[in-house]
């Protein structure tokens, strides 16, 4: 099956992938499930849920899972790749970014210059925490960093559980949030080998292996059928913003 795009809003999520995953793991005479991954990441929750579902289906149907990385498997994309029993990447693929990031902008000085008052009323003193139109507070930043560390620790634990003794570098190097090419990732133990999907599958299962591609159906405008209609402007805008976010995220990796 093919997985591309980030894990944001209307991007990849367990709800949208469940049917495809079920089809992939229940295909008659299937000898393995291959994940074709091309994602800069996104929601750690969706990454974890999708990976967990893949492992559950693999155990239930007694099928090996091979993760093939195209351009990028970074952050949540690498989390998903770890659902595979083996990870195969191109030498130039971008791998890693095992970390957590939260980015935004502060607008309180800008609205002050424009003479705009920000009026926020809450029940709960932390309800407006990290509002971009209000000055930052040290205690809010500390709280955010605590959350990020908890999620980072979960990410690290998952990678260690899935990769085990194949990891070949210190925690400080592997889990700094840095990213590498597929060639370097092989040295670090983040991937198992280099290669492309068809020759690797032919090598493992024979030249006559039949590869069945499972992916989302597209509507008239190229949107995912069943997830977005073509007659609602708000959904069209949401899809455009999703593509923009994904493009900006890929630019972080020079893609």
C-alpha positions as CSV (number, residue, x, y, z in Angstrom):
1,X,0.0,0.0,0.0
2,X,1.1,3.6,-0.6
3,X,1.3,6.2,2.1
4,X,2.2,9.8,1.3
5,X,1.6,13.2,2.8
6,X,1.7,14.4,6.4
7,X,-0.4,13.4,9.4
8,X,-2.2,16.7,9.7
9,X,-5.9,17.4,9.9
10,X,-7.3,15.9,6.7
11,X,-4.0,14.1,5.9
12,X,-3.1,10.6,6.9
13,X,-5.0,9.3,9.9
14,X,-6.1,5.9,11.2
15,X,-9.8,6.5,10.2
16,X,-8.9,7.2,6.6
17,X,-6.4,4.3,6.4
18,X,-8.3,1.6,8.2
19,X,-10.0,0.2,5.2
20,X,-6.9,0.2,3.1
21,X,-5.0,-1.6,5.9
22,X,-7.6,-4.2,6.3
23,X,-7.6,-4.9,2.5
24,X,-3.9,-5.1,2.4
25,X,-3.6,-7.6,5.2
26,X,-6.5,-9.8,4.0
27,X,-5.5,-10.0,0.3
28,X,-5.7,-13.6,-0.8
29,X,-2.3,-15.4,-1.2
30,X,-0.5,-12.4,0.1
31,X,3.0,-13.3,1.3
32,X,3.9,-9.8,2.7
33,X,2.6,-6.3,3.1
34,X,4.8,-3.5,1.8
35,X,4.4,0.1,3.0
36,X,5.5,2.7,0.5
37,X,6.3,5.7,2.7
38,X,6.9,9.3,1.6
39,X,6.0,11.5,4.6
40,X,7.7,14.4,6.6
41,X,5.5,13.5,9.5
42,X,2.9,15.3,11.6
43,X,0.6,14.1,14.5
44,X,2.4,11.7,16.9
45,X,-1.0,10.4,17.9
46,X,-2.0,9.4,14.4
47,X,1.5,8.0,13.7
48,X,1.3,5.8,16.8
49,X,-2.3,4.7,16.1
50,X,-1.5,3.7,12.5
51,X,1.7,1.9,13.4
52,X,-0.1,0.0,16.2
53,X,-2.9,-1.0,13.8
54,X,-0.3,-2.3,11.3
55,X,1.4,-4.4,14.0
56,X,-1.9,-5.8,15.2
57,X,-2.9,-6.8,11.6
58,X,0.5,-8.3,11.0
59,X,0.2,-10.5,14.1
60,X,-3.4,-11.5,13.4
61,X,-2.7,-12.4,9.7
62,X,0.9,-13.7,10.3
63,X,2.3,-11.5,7.5
64,X,5.7,-9.8,7.4
65,X,5.7,-6.0,6.8
66,X,8.3,-4.2,4.8
67,X,8.6,-0.5,4.9
68,X,10.0,1.2,1.7
69,X,11.0,4.8,2.0
70,X,10.9,7.1,-1.0
71,X,11.9,10.8,-0.6
72,X,11.4,11.1,3.1
73,X,10.4,9.2,6.3
74,X,11.0,11.8,9.0
75,X,9.4,12.4,12.4
76,X,6.0,10.8,12.2
77,X,6.9,9.3,8.8
78,X,9.8,7.4,10.5
79,X,7.5,6.4,13.3
80,X,5.3,4.8,10.6
81,X,8.3,3.2,8.9
82,X,9.2,1.5,12.2
83,X,5.9,-0.5,11.9
84,X,7.7,-2.6,9.3
85,X,9.8,-5.6,10.2
86,X,12.4,-4.2,7.9
87,X,13.0,-0.7,6.6
88,X,14.4,-0.3,3.1
89,X,15.4,3.2,1.8
90,X,17.0,4.8,-1.2
91,X,20.6,6.1,-0.5
92,X,19.3,9.7,-1.0
93,X,16.1,9.3,1.1
94,X,15.8,11.5,4.2
95,X,15.5,9.5,7.4
96,X,15.1,10.4,11.1
97,X,14.1,13.6,12.7
98,X,13.2,11.6,15.9
99,X,12.1,14.6,17.9
100,X,9.1,16.8,18.6
101,X,8.7,20.4,17.4
102,X,6.1,23.1,18.0
103,X,6.4,26.3,15.9
104,X,4.3,29.4,15.6
105,X,4.4,33.2,15.5
106,X,3.9,35.9,18.1
107,X,1.6,38.8,17.0
108,X,1.1,40.8,20.2
109,X,3.6,43.6,19.1
110,X,2.1,43.8,15.7
111,X,-1.5,44.2,16.9
112,X,-0.3,46.8,19.4
113,X,1.2,48.9,16.6
114,X,-2.1,48.6,14.7
115,X,-4.1,49.8,17.8
116,X,-5.9,46.5,18.1
117,X,-7.0,45.2,21.6
118,X,-7.0,41.5,22.2
119,X,-9.9,40.5,24.4
120,X,-9.9,36.9,25.8
121,X,-12.2,35.7,28.5
122,X,-11.6,32.3,30.0
123,X,-12.8,30.0,32.8
124,X,-9.5,28.5,33.8
125,X,-6.3,30.5,34.1
126,X,-4.4,28.4,31.6
127,X,-7.1,28.1,28.9
128,X,-5.5,30.8,26.7
129,X,-2.0,29.3,27.2
130,X,0.4,30.2,24.4
131,X,-2.1,32.4,22.6
132,X,-0.1,33.9,19.7
133,X,-1.7,37.3,20.2
134,X,-0.5,37.5,23.9
135,X,3.0,37.8,25.3
136,X,4.7,34.5,26.1
137,X,4.9,33.4,29.7
138,X,7.8,31.4,31.1
139,X,5.5,29.0,32.8
140,X,3.6,28.3,29.6
141,X,6.8,27.6,27.7
142,X,8.0,25.2,30.5
143,X,4.6,23.4,30.3
144,X,4.9,23.0,26.6
145,X,8.5,21.6,26.9
146,X,7.3,19.1,29.4
147,X,4.7,17.8,27.0
148,X,7.2,17.7,24.2
149,X,9.6,15.6,26.4
150,X,6.9,13.1,27.2
151,X,6.0,12.7,23.5
152,X,9.7,12.5,22.6
153,X,10.3,9.8,25.2
154,X,7.4,7.8,23.8
155,X,8.9,8.1,20.3
156,X,12.3,7.0,21.5
157,X,10.8,4.0,23.3
158,X,8.9,2.9,20.2
159,X,12.1,3.2,18.0
160,X,14.1,1.2,20.5
161,X,11.4,-1.5,20.8
162,X,11.1,-1.9,17.1
163,X,14.8,-1.5,16.1
164,X,16.5,-3.0,19.2
165,X,20.1,-4.1,18.7
166,X,20.1,-2.9,15.1
167,X,20.6,0.7,16.3
168,X,24.2,1.6,16.0
169,X,24.8,4.9,17.6
170,X,24.3,6.7,21.0
171,X,20.9,8.0,22.1
172,X,22.3,11.5,22.0
173,X,23.1,11.2,18.3
174,X,20.0,9.1,17.2
175,X,17.3,11.0,19.1
176,X,18.5,14.6,18.8
177,X,15.9,15.4,16.1
178,X,18.6,15.3,13.4
179,X,18.0,13.7,10.0
180,X,20.2,11.8,7.6
181,X,20.4,10.3,4.1
182,X,19.4,6.7,3.7
183,X,23.1,5.8,3.2
184,X,24.0,7.3,6.6
185,X,20.8,5.9,8.2
186,X,22.0,2.4,7.2
187,X,25.2,2.9,9.2
188,X,23.2,4.2,12.2
189,X,20.9,1.2,12.1
190,X,17.8,3.2,11.4
191,X,17.2,1.3,8.2
192,X,18.1,-2.3,7.3
193,X,19.2,-2.0,3.7
194,X,19.2,0.2,0.6
195,X,17.0,-0.5,-2.4
196,X,13.8,0.1,-4.3
197,X,10.5,-1.7,-3.8
198,X,10.3,-3.8,-7.0
199,X,13.8,-5.2,-7.2
200,X,13.8,-5.9,-3.4
201,X,10.5,-7.8,-3.6
202,X,11.6,-9.7,-6.7
203,X,14.8,-10.7,-4.9
204,X,12.8,-11.9,-1.8
205,X,9.7,-13.5,-3.4
206,X,10.8,-14.2,-7.0
207,X,10.8,-12.5,-10.3
208,X,7.1,-13.2,-10.9
209,X,6.0,-11.5,-7.7
210,X,2.7,-9.7,-8.2
211,X,2.6,-6.2,-6.5
212,X,-0.9,-5.0,-5.9
213,X,-1.0,-1.2,-5.2
214,X,-3.6,0.0,-2.7
215,X,-4.1,3.7,-2.4
216,X,-6.9,6.3,-2.0
217,X,-9.2,6.8,-4.9
218,X,-9.1,10.3,-6.3
219,X,-12.0,12.6,-7.1
220,X,-12.3,14.9,-10.1
221,X,-10.0,17.5,-8.5
222,X,-7.5,15.0,-7.1
223,X,-8.8,14.9,-3.6
224,X,-9.2,11.8,-1.6
225,X,-12.6,10.2,-2.4
226,X,-14.6,9.6,0.7
227,X,-12.7,12.1,2.8
228,X,-13.4,15.3,0.9
229,X,-16.2,16.4,-1.4
230,X,-15.7,18.5,-4.5
231,X,-18.6,20.9,-3.9
232,X,-17.5,22.5,-0.6
233,X,-15.2,25.5,-0.7
234,X,-14.1,25.1,2.9
235,X,-12.8,21.6,2.2
236,X,-11.1,22.8,-0.9
237,X,-9.3,25.5,1.1
238,X,-8.4,23.0,3.9
239,X,-6.9,20.7,1.2
240,X,-4.9,23.6,-0.2
241,X,-3.6,24.5,3.3
242,X,-2.7,20.9,3.9
243,X,-0.6,20.8,0.8
244,X,1.1,24.1,1.7
245,X,1.9,22.8,5.2
246,X,3.3,19.6,3.7
247,X,5.4,21.6,1.2
248,X,6.8,23.8,3.9
249,X,7.6,20.7,6.0
250,X,9.4,19.0,3.1
251,X,11.4,22.2,2.5
252,X,12.9,21.7,6.0
253,X,14.6,18.6,4.5
254,X,15.6,20.2,1.3
255,X,12.9,18.4,-0.8
